[in-house]
Amino acid sequence: MNIIKKPFRYTNFHSVYWLIGINILIFIAYQFLGAEIRFYMTIFLSMIPAVVIQLKWIWTFITYMFIHSGINHILFNMLALFIFGLHVEKQMGSKEFLLYYFLTGTLAGFFSFLVYCFTGNLNVTLVGASGAIYAVQFAYAVLYPNSVVYIMGILPLRAPIMVLGFTALSLIFMITGAQGNVAHLTHLAGFAFGWLYFMVRFGVDPWRRLTGR
């Protein structure tokens, strides 16, 4: 059997709760640290292209997912991880889910690093789990294409429409420069690597699942 497509033995140990807990603990600890320690913690955990190049801190392609810029940032990400991640983990199994989460998030960070280097934005500080979270939302739409999601608890949208809408918004914001402090490139990369994961790992055509064709 192709090792790339070899499935894990199904288990569900609710890794979503562990991910949320670790993110929240790091965020809370960050709030009580002194300014100097927070500065070094940001440098050590965030993905900063100049630091990666100079110090070879490649672990930041993973650790950037566990540090957030503010209360709204972490609340949005952890709420999305809770709402969509539990369903995706239940369907995939915990081992598959963790591989999917960390691989898409890491690749989204690495792709962002390459673009930042190419464009000369070496001092950008990339933080947040958004790349992986957007990949999880994408997986939810592929696995549950007929489900309805209530945006802000009000607007009902089928999951595929939600994902395509988020993709379009991220693309528009990236092109226009709106919300310049948000890493829309990383969001789009999360979607893209989620798409590739389903094609390569599962042999599934996401477009057919999303559109029902």
CORLINUR-V671321 format. One record per residue. N is the residue number from 1. RES is the residue in one small letter. PHI is phi in whole degrees, 0 to 359 (999 if undefined). D_FIRST is the distance of its C-alpha to the first C-alpha in Angstrom with 1 decimal. Layout:
BEGIN
n:N res:RES phi:PHI d_first:D_FIRST
n:N res:RES phi:PHI d_first:D_FIRST
END
This chain:
BEGIN
n:1 res:m phi:999 d_first:0.0
n:2 res:n phi:302 d_first:3.8
n:3 res:i phi:298 d_first:6.0
n:4 res:i phi:294 d_first:8.6
n:5 res:k phi:256 d_first:7.5
n:6 res:k phi:293 d_first:6.5
n:7 res:p phi:283 d_first:9.8
n:8 res:f phi:278 d_first:12.6
n:9 res:r phi:293 d_first:14.7
n:10 res:y phi:291 d_first:17.5
n:11 res:t phi:216 d_first:20.7
n:12 res:n phi:224 d_first:23.8
n:13 res:f phi:253 d_first:26.2
n:14 res:h phi:56 d_first:27.9
n:15 res:s phi:295 d_first:27.1
n:16 res:v phi:302 d_first:29.1
n:17 res:y phi:296 d_first:32.3
n:18 res:w phi:294 d_first:31.5
n:19 res:l phi:298 d_first:31.0
n:20 res:i phi:298 d_first:34.2
n:21 res:g phi:299 d_first:36.0
n:22 res:i phi:297 d_first:35.2
n:23 res:n phi:300 d_first:36.2
n:24 res:i phi:292 d_first:39.4
n:25 res:l phi:298 d_first:40.3
n:26 res:i phi:296 d_first:39.9
n:27 res:f phi:294 d_first:42.0
n:28 res:i phi:295 d_first:44.7
n:29 res:a phi:301 d_first:44.9
n:30 res:y phi:299 d_first:45.3
n:31 res:q phi:289 d_first:48.3
n:32 res:f phi:260 d_first:50.2
n:33 res:l phi:276 d_first:49.7
n:34 res:g phi:291 d_first:52.5
n:35 res:a phi:302 d_first:52.4
n:36 res:e phi:293 d_first:51.6
n:37 res:i phi:293 d_first:48.7
n:38 res:r phi:300 d_first:47.3
n:39 res:f phi:299 d_first:47.6
n:40 res:y phi:291 d_first:45.7
n:41 res:m phi:296 d_first:43.1
n:42 res:t phi:297 d_first:42.6
n:43 res:i phi:297 d_first:42.2
n:44 res:f phi:286 d_first:39.8
n:45 res:l phi:258 d_first:37.4
n:46 res:s phi:288 d_first:37.8
n:47 res:m phi:264 d_first:36.1
n:48 res:i phi:243 d_first:39.0
n:49 res:p phi:311 d_first:38.1
n:50 res:a phi:299 d_first:41.1
n:51 res:v phi:291 d_first:40.3
n:52 res:v phi:300 d_first:36.6
n:53 res:i phi:291 d_first:37.9
n:54 res:q phi:283 d_first:40.8
n:55 res:l phi:253 d_first:39.5
n:56 res:k phi:61 d_first:35.7
n:57 res:w phi:276 d_first:35.1
n:58 res:i phi:286 d_first:31.5
n:59 res:w phi:296 d_first:31.0
n:60 res:t phi:291 d_first:33.1
n:61 res:f phi:293 d_first:30.2
n:62 res:i phi:255 d_first:29.1
n:63 res:t phi:291 d_first:32.5
n:64 res:y phi:299 d_first:34.2
n:65 res:m phi:285 d_first:32.4
n:66 res:f phi:251 d_first:34.5
n:67 res:i phi:232 d_first:38.0
n:68 res:h phi:234 d_first:39.9
n:69 res:s phi:277 d_first:43.1
n:70 res:g phi:183 d_first:45.0
n:71 res:i phi:296 d_first:45.3
n:72 res:n phi:294 d_first:44.4
n:73 res:h phi:298 d_first:41.4
n:74 res:i phi:288 d_first:39.8
n:75 res:l phi:297 d_first:41.0
n:76 res:f phi:298 d_first:39.4
n:77 res:n phi:294 d_first:36.0
n:78 res:m phi:288 d_first:36.0
n:79 res:l phi:295 d_first:37.2
n:80 res:a phi:295 d_first:34.5
n:81 res:l phi:296 d_first:31.9
n:82 res:f phi:293 d_first:33.4
n:83 res:i phi:293 d_first:33.8
n:84 res:f phi:265 d_first:30.4
n:85 res:g phi:295 d_first:28.3
n:86 res:l phi:300 d_first:28.8
n:87 res:h phi:291 d_first:27.6
n:88 res:v phi:294 d_first:24.5
n:89 res:e phi:296 d_first:23.7
n:90 res:k phi:298 d_first:24.4
n:91 res:q phi:283 d_first:21.9
n:92 res:m phi:278 d_first:19.1
n:93 res:g phi:95 d_first:19.8
n:94 res:s phi:293 d_first:21.4
n:95 res:k phi:296 d_first:18.6
n:96 res:e phi:295 d_first:17.0
n:97 res:f phi:298 d_first:20.6
n:98 res:l phi:296 d_first:21.6
n:99 res:l phi:299 d_first:18.7
n:100 res:y phi:298 d_first:19.8
n:101 res:y phi:298 d_first:23.4
n:102 res:f phi:286 d_first:23.6
n:103 res:l phi:290 d_first:21.3
n:104 res:t phi:294 d_first:23.3
n:105 res:g phi:294 d_first:26.5
n:106 res:t phi:294 d_first:26.0
n:107 res:l phi:294 d_first:25.1
n:108 res:a phi:297 d_first:28.0
n:109 res:g phi:293 d_first:30.3
n:110 res:f phi:293 d_first:29.1
n:111 res:f phi:296 d_first:29.6
n:112 res:s phi:299 d_first:33.0
n:113 res:f phi:302 d_first:33.8
n:114 res:l phi:298 d_first:33.2
n:115 res:v phi:293 d_first:35.4
n:116 res:y phi:299 d_first:38.1
n:117 res:c phi:295 d_first:38.2
n:118 res:f phi:295 d_first:38.5
n:119 res:t phi:267 d_first:41.3
n:120 res:g phi:82 d_first:43.0
n:121 res:n phi:269 d_first:42.7
n:122 res:l phi:281 d_first:41.9
n:123 res:n phi:258 d_first:43.8
n:124 res:v phi:295 d_first:42.0
n:125 res:t phi:252 d_first:41.0
n:126 res:l phi:262 d_first:37.8
n:127 res:v phi:223 d_first:37.4
n:128 res:g phi:107 d_first:35.9
n:129 res:a phi:270 d_first:32.6
n:130 res:s phi:301 d_first:33.2
n:131 res:g phi:301 d_first:30.2
n:132 res:a phi:292 d_first:27.8
n:133 res:i phi:296 d_first:30.0
n:134 res:y phi:295 d_first:30.0
n:135 res:a phi:294 d_first:26.3
n:136 res:v phi:294 d_first:26.4
n:137 res:q phi:298 d_first:29.0
n:138 res:f phi:298 d_first:26.9
n:139 res:a phi:299 d_first:24.0
n:140 res:y phi:300 d_first:26.6
n:141 res:a phi:295 d_first:27.9
n:142 res:v phi:288 d_first:24.5
n:143 res:l phi:281 d_first:23.7
n:144 res:y phi:231 d_first:27.3
n:145 res:p phi:294 d_first:28.7
n:146 res:n phi:262 d_first:31.7
n:147 res:s phi:285 d_first:32.9
n:148 res:v phi:246 d_first:36.2
n:149 res:v phi:248 d_first:36.9
n:150 res:y phi:263 d_first:40.6
n:151 res:i phi:291 d_first:41.2
n:152 res:m phi:57 d_first:43.8
n:153 res:g phi:74 d_first:44.1
n:154 res:i phi:235 d_first:46.0
n:155 res:l phi:275 d_first:44.2
n:156 res:p phi:278 d_first:41.6
n:157 res:l phi:223 d_first:38.7
n:158 res:r phi:295 d_first:35.5
n:159 res:a phi:307 d_first:32.6
n:160 res:p phi:298 d_first:31.4
n:161 res:i phi:295 d_first:35.1
n:162 res:m phi:301 d_first:35.3
n:163 res:v phi:295 d_first:32.3
n:164 res:l phi:296 d_first:33.6
n:165 res:g phi:293 d_first:37.1
n:166 res:f phi:297 d_first:36.0
n:167 res:t phi:297 d_first:34.3
n:168 res:a phi:297 d_first:37.5
n:169 res:l phi:296 d_first:39.7
n:170 res:s phi:297 d_first:37.8
n:171 res:l phi:294 d_first:37.9
n:172 res:i phi:296 d_first:41.6
n:173 res:f phi:297 d_first:42.5
n:174 res:m phi:293 d_first:40.7
n:175 res:i phi:289 d_first:42.6
n:176 res:t phi:276 d_first:45.9
n:177 res:g phi:82 d_first:45.8
n:178 res:a phi:293 d_first:46.5
n:179 res:q phi:50 d_first:45.6
n:180 res:g phi:300 d_first:45.4
n:181 res:n phi:272 d_first:44.5
n:182 res:v phi:254 d_first:41.2
n:183 res:a phi:276 d_first:38.0
n:184 res:h phi:297 d_first:37.2
n:185 res:l phi:301 d_first:35.0
n:186 res:t phi:292 d_first:32.8
n:187 res:h phi:300 d_first:32.7
n:188 res:l phi:297 d_first:31.6
n:189 res:a phi:295 d_first:29.0
n:190 res:g phi:300 d_first:27.6
n:191 res:f phi:301 d_first:27.4
n:192 res:a phi:297 d_first:25.8
n:193 res:f phi:287 d_first:23.0
n:194 res:g phi:296 d_first:22.4
n:195 res:w phi:300 d_first:22.1
n:196 res:l phi:297 d_first:19.6
n:197 res:y phi:300 d_first:17.5
n:198 res:f phi:296 d_first:17.3
n:199 res:m phi:290 d_first:16.5
n:200 res:v phi:279 d_first:13.8
n:201 res:r phi:282 d_first:12.2
n:202 res:f phi:255 d_first:12.9
n:203 res:g phi:66 d_first:13.5
n:204 res:v phi:253 d_first:17.0
n:205 res:d phi:271 d_first:20.2
n:206 res:p phi:301 d_first:22.6
n:207 res:w phi:297 d_first:25.6
n:208 res:r phi:293 d_first:25.1
n:209 res:r phi:290 d_first:24.8
n:210 res:l phi:288 d_first:27.8
n:211 res:t phi:262 d_first:30.0
n:212 res:g phi:74 d_first:28.9
n:213 res:r phi:256 d_first:28.8
END
